[in-house]
Amino acid sequence: MVSGRIFSELVGKKLHQTTKQALLNSPTFVRFAQESSKAAEGALKEAMRKAEPAISSAREEVMRKATPALASARNEVAKKAEPAWESIRSGAAASAALDMGKRAGQMAFRELGKRMK
């Protein structure tokens, strides 16, 4: 019994690898794999063909239900964003006014400097 375990340990991996290579490289297995792949591909195409109407219907239903919700969300965001835009606009106007005041002050200083000379 012990000798069987030793033999299995020594030869088992090599025997497994050799058998695997022989089966994978055999013409019968290659033909079986090709035929199985073709059958699976055909079954997948058939399943997709049958599922297409349900997928299209679900897509249309989602779009039908989502469109009003998206429009409502867009309007709600626009309402909430309007005060921020006003703040930005008034801030921009205030900034422009400050720039104009700064330039006017600089021009007045230049004029004053010229008159003092």
Secondary structure, 3 states (H helix, E strand, C coil): CHHHHHHHHHHHHHHHHHHHHHHHCCHHHHHHHHHHHHHHHHHHHHHHHHHHHHHHHHHHHHHHHHHHHHHHHHHHHHHHHHHHHHHHHHHHHHHHHHHHHHHHHHHHHHHHHHHHC
